[in-house]
Amino acid sequence: MKLKKRTKSSRMHGRGAGSHGWGFRKKHKKSGHRGGKGMAGSGKRADQKKTLILKLYGNEYFGKQGITSRGTEKDKRKRISIFDIDSNISSYINKGIAKKSKDGIEINLKDYKILGGFEDYVPKNKLVITAKEASKSAMEKVKKAGGEIIVLKKSENQNG
């Protein structure tokens, strides 16, 4: 019984096989058959390098990411829903963003646009929110709960 199998390359020696299991002799000479050195040739159809690329970069390497047309900028305005505000009031008070007063809970979100969020949701607390912008639905919901949203004018936004 054979205990150790000879390697394929050792079996290729001495038989005049210049290819050593790489097909045609020219194919195993330089990087051309492999698509180039390093990351060269790692395009869409580079199946010989896919495992390397996926390990290093994941699926983000292939295809276009983000906005690709010129002139269109990503909308970077900050937004927050009434539901998120209402459920995180205690943390806002701890951070000093909000404070309790006789009118209700005053919250300073001057960099944010306030959104209505869920259709049926009405805030549990009486909120007085200072914000950059607000949707109609958010305004209605806060009014139903007895509070209000103070929308800053553009000149106030830029100054402070």
Number of C-alpha atoms within 10 A of each C-alpha: 3 4 5 6 6 8 8 10 10 9 11 14 12 8 8 8 14 15 16 17 12 12 11 11 12 12 13 16 10 11 13 13 11 17 17 12 11 10 11 13 17 20 14 10 9 14 14 13 17 15 11 13 18 13 9 11 10 12 10 11 14 13 8 8 8 6 10 9 7 6 7 8 9 8 6 6 9 13 14 15 17 23 17 13 19 16 13 11 19 13 12 16 15 10 10 11 13 20 17 13 9 6 12 16 18 22 21 18 21 19 16 17 19 28 20 21 17 12 8 7 12 19 20 12 16 19 25 23 25 21 20 23 22 22 14 11 16 24 20 16 22 22 17 13 14 16 21 21 23 17 19 16 11 10 8 11 14 8 6 7
